Amino acid sequence: MHRIIDWNELWKAVHVSSPGKAEKDRDPAAVWDKRAAAYKRVTRDEKKATEQELAVLDLAAGDTVLDMGAGTGRLAVPIAHTVAHVTALDPSGGMLSVLEERMAAEGRSNFSCVRMRWEDTVIGRDIEPHDVVIAAFSLGFYDLAAALEKLDAAALRAVYLFWHAGEWRSPDEMALYKAVFGEAAAMRKGYPDYIYPVNILHDAGIYPNVRIYHAAWDAVYDSVDEAVETWVAMHSPGLEDVSSVREYFIRTLRRSESGQYVETAVRPTAAVWWTKERI
């Protein structure tokens, strides 16, 4: 099949334009270890988006599931309640420590953690193939085609990807990024949307299902100050002038009946999945 566009090379070109992505490529564990506590805090209340993703997955009680880029276990922990075994793979020991704490708090022992970069993982040596493989917002690789090929090789039955559709953040969030980092730097922080992995898969002879939906991401804080501190810890540690961040949260947070401050971001999201051919 004649290809006019090499989508993987285009993805690489976008990737190398961002110094932040290069830093994560060199040592993702160092980046995410520093953010583990803030990430745990900011994802604590993301029940709606998590439920939306879980509803897409076709899982059976006897399944083994690999969660690539599992982070603090937003998906891995609830999945462990419904399947035989979950393998959580992540380069960050700090993130996996939080995941282990959450598993213990919910009485789950049917899981294992693998601390590795996906790029360094060898299927059959570091992990065995699993019935189902999941990658939720964890596709930030330089060579996306190689990462997708390995996800496919790791799956016995199905692969599920979750990635943004269109702009990676809402208009209000993008305005905040531009205020903090500047216009050009803010535009380099995100990743190309779902059409890139879909087209890379298509070029590899994999024709996935795609479902576009609006994911609702909630975060609940006790104060505006807590919201500001968490955002800074996640996105710009060491930021001295937090006035634009404070203005953003004063404008966007709403008070709940309990008096807490709730942030809701609704983002167009793509669920991309395919099943393996049985021969």
N, C-alpha and C positions, 0 to 999 in steps of 0.2 A: 504494500500500500504506500503510495506516494505521500510524503509528509511535507507540508509547506512550512510548518512551525515545529521546531524541536522544543517542546514545552519544558523539558527538564533543563535544557541549557538556558532557557529564558528564566526559569525559577532560580538557577544558580546565579545569573546576572543580577537579579534583584537581591538575592541573599548577600552577595559580596559587597553590595553598596552600603551595607549597614555595619558600622564598627561594633555595635552591640551584639549583633548576631555572631560576628567573628569571635568576640569574647566568650560567648556561650559555647561555640564550637571547640575552643581551646580547652576550656575547663568548666563544663556545665555544672559539675558538683559544687565547685567553689561559688558559682553564681547562686544556685538554688539552696545551698546550705545556709547562706546568709538570709535568705528570704523565707525559710521554712516556717518560722513562727508567724510571720505576717500572712503567708499563704494559708496557713491553717485558720487564722482568724478571718480572713476575707472570704474563704470558701465554707465556713461553718454553717451558714444559713442558706446555701444555694440548693435548697431542696427542690424547687420547681424545675430548674434546669436539669438536675440529676434525675428526677422522675421522668422528664421528657426523654432523656437518653436511654434510661432503663427500659422504657416502653418500646423502644425500637428494637432492642435486642431479643433474639429468639434463643433462649437458653433452656437447657434441660437439666434435671436434677443430677444426672451423672456426668455432666460436662466438666472438662478442665478448661480454664480460661486464663489467657495471658493478657494482662493489662500493661501495655507498653507505655512508659511514661506515666506510671501510676500516681506519682506525687504523694499526697497525704492520704490517698485512699478514698477519694470522693465517690468513685464507682466501685473500686475493689471491695470495700467494706460491705456495702449492701449486696453486691453480687455473691459474696461468700456465704450469705444466708440462703442462697437458692441453688448453688452448684456444688459439685464434689470437691473441687480444689481451685484456688486462684493463685497464680504466680504474678507478683507485682514486680515489675522491672523498672528501675529508675537509677540515674547516675548519682543522685543525691542521697547520702546517708541520713542527712537531717530530715528530708522529706519522708524517707522510709521509716525512720524512728517514730514519727508522728503516726504513720500508717499502722505500725505495730502496736502502738498505744491504743489506737482506736479499735483495732481488731480485738485486743485483750479486753477492752472495756465492754465489748459486745459478746464476749465469750466465744470468739471464733479461733479455731486452731487449724482449720483446713486451708492454710495459705502458706506461701513461702515468698521470700524476698530475694531478688537478685540485684545487686548494686553494680550496674554496668551501663556504659553508653551503648545505645542500640547499634551504633556503627561498629563497635568492637565485638558484639555478640555473635557467636557462631551457633547456628541451629544444629542440634545433635551433639554439641559439646557443652555449651553453657546452659542451654535449655532444650528440652525435647519439644517436638510439635504438640500443640494443644488443640482441643476441639474448636475453640473460638478464640480469636485474637481481636483485641480492642485497642485503638489509639485515639484517645479523646484530647484534641487540642495539643498534640505532642508530635507534630510533623515538622518541626523547625530544623530540618536538616539541610545541609548544603546540597547533597546528592539525594534528592527526593526519590528518584527512580530506584536507586539501590535500596533505600529504606522500605519502599513499598514492595519491592520484590522479596525482601526478607520477611515482611509481614505475611505475604502470601505463602512463603515457604514454611512459616511457623504454624500455619493453620491447617487443621484436618478437615474442617467443615465450613467455616465462615470467617470473614474479616469485617469488622465494623470500624469506620472512621467517623469522627465528628470534627468539623472545621467550619470556619465562618463563611458566610455568603455575602459578597459585596465588601464594603468597608469593614475592617476588623473591629472597630468600636463605633458606638453611637455618635451622632453629631455633637452632643454635649460633651462626651468623653474626648472626642477628637479636638474640640476647642480647648479643653484643659491641657491636653498633650502639647498643642501648639503654643499655649501660653507659657508652659513650663520649659519646653525644649526648643521652641522656635519652629517655624513652619516646615523647613526642609528636614530637620531632624525628626520631627513628629511623623512625617510621611514615610520615613525610612524604618520606623519602629515596627510596623505591622508586617504581615506576610500576605502574599497573593492568596486569593480566595480559592474555594473548592474546585473551581473549574480547572485549575492546574493539575491537582492529583487525578481528577477524573480523566483529563486528556492524556496524562502520562500513563495511566492504567489502560486507556483505550489503545494507545500506541503499543503497549505490551501484550495486547490481545485479551485484556480483561475488561468486560463491559458491565460496570457496576450499576446497582440500583441507586437512585438519588432521591432523597426527600428533603424539601426545603420547609423549614418551620421557623417560628419565632420563639427563641429561647428566652425565658425570664430568669435573670440572674439577680438574686436578692442578697444584700448584706445588711446586717443589723448591728448598730453601734449604740453604746451607752451615751455618747456625746459627740458633738462635732469634732472636738479635739481628737477623740479616738479614731474617727474616720480619717482625719488629716494624717495622723501619725501612721496609720496602717497603709494608706496610699503611698506616702513618702517612702516607707520601709520597703514596699513592693516595687516601686517604679523609679525612685530617685533618691537612694540613701545619701544622706549628707546635704540634701537641699536646704539652703539657709533661708531663702525667701519663700515662705509657704503661703503667701497672701492669695495667690491665684487658686491654690488648692482649697484654701478655706472658703473663698468666695464660691467656688464650684459646689462644695458640700452644703453651704448655707442655702444655695439656690435649689439644689436638687433633693436634699433629704426631706423626708416627711416624717411627722411624729405619729407613732402608733398609739393605740389606746393605753398601752402600758408605759408610755412616755419615752420609749426608745426611738432611735433615729434609723429610718429604713431607706436604703438606696435600692432602687430597682432599675436595672438596665435591660432593655428588650433588644435582642440582637438577631438578625436573620442568620440562620444556622443551617448547615447541610449535614444530613446523615447520609453517608456513602457506604454501601456494603455490597459484598458479593459472596456467593457460595462456591465451594470447590466442586469441580466435576468429579463424579464417582465413576471410575472405569472398571 
